[in-house]
Amino acid sequence: MLSSSSSVPLTIRNESDEETDTDSDGTDSDKRDLKNLTFDEYVDGDAVRVDGGDDEETPDYNDDEVNVEAERDKQGSRLIIEEINKMKAEYSERYHKIRPENKWKLPSGKFAEDILYEYTLNLEYESYLHSFIIDTSDETIMNLFNDLDRHHINTYNILPEPQVDDKLLDFLLRYREKTPQGLRKLINAGIDLPSYDSQRDFDYHYIHEVFSHLLPRYELRPNDYTNSHLEGWFKTNIWSVIVDCCLLDVVNSEFIRGEGCSRASGQRKNKGRKSSEVRKILGRKCDGTGIRDTR
């Protein structure tokens, strides 16, 4: 067995528990035959033992290829560092443009933006914190604030839950049919309203349209709801009618699908990517953003 390190000489010990034979001249036979051992490979900190015998051909290493790979890794690291520094500079610039009177002053007397800035400036990756967003479900972020401030953040400007009209709730419960045939009969009957107002009665139209859209797929392709699909399939065939359409009656609002990928996250995630044949990993990307103009 062989053992070695950068500071300890290479030593060899007989793997047998028995004592080694000693020749008449007092020399261990194992040690005497060491000149017949050959070593194909030596790894820093480790040695590889190869039995004596015919010499084996060692592979040739192309120094140019090694240098190219090393240089490519260096360039990738430099790009990542540049992106991180650029992100930090842009974040710092946005922070210093915030006027004190526009900051959120907490009960402790501290400003929420100051606390977030002090923590976020040292992050080596892109985060929602760079947009001064507080995720109240993130314990790490909420622990940046004391108990009094945390309570204030969690309760400040919370809108009451919307109340559902009993008539609308009864209309929704009508669609709890157990068979496609029963649901089809209900859908074909339409919306039973004496007079329809597009703004006042939109919720009735929305409920009816969702079931009207989903039922034909179940009738014609029942396995579609159990088969595996890519994310884009669900966005187009399911969530578009459920999520996107429900905001039509919200004045001055828009739901935008997708967003631009994060360049900094993309660079960081692909640091070890060496071949263009390997699919590039994208940065953080949300499914959609709801925007409302309150002006």
Secondary structure, 3 states (H helix, E strand, C coil): CEECCCCCCCEECCCCCCCCCECCCCCEHHHHHHHHCECCCEECCEECCECCCCCCCCCCCCHHHHHHHHHHHHHHHHHHHHHHHHHHHHHHHHHHCCCHHHCCECCCCCEHHHHHHHHHCCCCCCCHHHHCCCCCCCHHHHCCCCHHHHHHHHHCCCCCCCCCCHHHHHHHHCCCCCCHHHHHHHHHCCCCCCCCCCCCCHHHHHHHHHHHHHHHHHHHCHHHHCCCCCHHHHHHHHHHHHCHHHHCCCCCEEEEECCCCCHHHHHHHCCCCCCCCCCCCCCCCCCEEEEECCC
